[in-house]
Amino acid sequence: MEDIKIICLRTDAYYALLNEILTHLNINKKPTEDKWISGTEAMKMLRIKSRATLQKLRDEGKIRYSQPEKKIILYDTESIHAYLDDFIYEPFDLPKKPRR
């Protein structure tokens, strides 16, 4: 039979340990994102309100999609991120004014 060991902690030490464990778990927890999302979710990611705009992006090949059934169209989240990344504008450095 195994030896049973009992560990006693003060209440404040117990809660400090518990808090440290929870913090560690939340830091290492990565949010999961579905690879394929619905049209409504794609529109939300792109911050557009028109299904026609979504279809235009799809038809022009700007975002990837899959159509597993006739009325089901799913959009690739990675391609949506890549599309949005194409429009990132980096701030430019303003010339420094000479000191007087």
Residue pairs with C-beta under 8 A, 6 or more apart in sequence:
9 17
33 77
34 41
34 77
35 76
35 77
35 78
36 66
36 74
36 75
36 76
36 77
37 45
37 74
37 75
37 77
38 74
38 75
39 51
39 54
39 73
39 75
41 75
42 54
42 63
42 75
42 80
43 49
43 50
43 51
43 54
45 77
45 80
46 53
46 54
46 57
46 80
46 83
46 84
48 54
54 75
57 63
57 83
58 65
58 73
58 75
62 83
63 75
63 76
63 79
63 80
63 83
64 75
64 76
64 78
64 79
65 73
65 74
65 75
65 76
66 73
66 74
66 76
67 73
67 74
68 74
